Amino acid sequence: MKKLALHWQILIGMLVGVLLGWLMLQINGGTEFVKDYIKPLGTIFIRLLKLIAIPLILASLIKGIADLKDISKLSSMGLKTIGLYLVTTLVAVTIGLSVVNLINPGDTISEPDRKELMAQFAGDADKKIEVAIKTKDAGPLQALVDMVPENIFGATTSNRNMLQVIFFAIFFGIGIILIPEEKSKPIKDFFDSVNEVVLKMIDLIMLASPYGVLALLAALVVESPSSEVFFALLWYALCVVLGLGFMILVFYPMMVKIFTKRSPSFFFKGISPAQLLAFSTSSSAATLPVTMERVEEHLGVDKEVTSFVLPIGATINMDGTSLYQAVAAVFIAGALGIDLSFSDQLIIVMTATLASIGSAAVPGAGMVMLVIVLGSIGVPEAGLALIFAVDRPLDMCRTMVNVTGDAAVSMVVANWEGKLGEPNQKDWDDHYQKAG
Ligand code: ASP
């Protein structure tokens, strides 16, 4: 019998997870059972994904850069990538601002709800603000300084240092290009093999993905706050979801169609498992290995491009996050009765773009950086408490957009570089047989 396509398997896993979570909420002791015996399985799944992120970036990026043969190719691809990432982020912020100004959700929240939310989530908001203040206090060039590791082994000990690892891998790759071919061959072959092994490990982890997302979503359901707070924030959440929906359903498919002539269904079929995983894990970094595998094997993008464009995208290109930050900033201002001028909105475009670049690819990071956007337009940071209750579901949605944006850009860059071919789609059954 033919195996169900992976995205269907994951989707079923998600549905069963939500159902299981809901059922457990009705049973005495069910919540504890999920926390003690089901959630850990989800945590193991995320850990496995994170575990291979650094080896994957190192191996694939070093190999990818080394294969470029000359450095001018690298700078041309680099410029196109960064340029496109910036454009898509600006589009996302603009869409977010348009939706939020049109719907004005800040007016829909009642005074008692506002007070209740501020009181209930003040503590949580304070923790995020504390983290953000540390970032804000750093000098203007601190982000650049932070990109350069002083010890590569130190850098590889934390997934938060992904940009440092990327920096080292590019630098090392350039070194390989500059030495004679006969000297560089062994090291290229070595990283090529490591890359193959890591990709195989991703295949194995993906076999567990339907069960992994089941556990993650069941835990999320039993731990989510009561539905009343969701209702007070319905219009705000709707604005974010509308904007994100536009990006996923209209903007990216259009971009892919116009620049690469590939159909939306081809694009979605290829990328959907990564999207569902992004939704379930709320982390572009944890999803990165799968994004790379899907874009390479199912969307036909050459390794040379994916190995460069996707790790950088996972860390700096967050269209969903920037859109959410723009909507949240205007919503919080509105709910606190602060009028924003046109120039305030322009400041949001700039700061949300920068804040999304600075956001780590982990759950909840976008909210920390939102503090900087709020500060830039004079909105009290404590307003963060207003949106806390619905942040996790919105984080899941924006992470999906972040990952989709990276995939769309990599297809366009690949096409411009003449590196977009037919997918070298390894049949899913084939993976099963080999893995089994
Ligand atoms: N969770 C998001 C990501 O990993 C970042 C955010 O919080 O917006 O892409």
Boltz pocket constraint, residues with backbone or C-beta under 6 A from the ligand:
constraints:
  - pocket:
      binder: B
      contacts: [[A, 282], [A, 283], [A, 284], [A, 285], [A, 314], [A, 318], [A, 320], [A, 321], [A, 359], [A, 360], [A, 361], [A, 362], [A, 363], [A, 364], [A, 365], [A, 366], [A, 367], [A, 395], [A, 398], [A, 399], [A, 402]]
      max_distance: 6.0
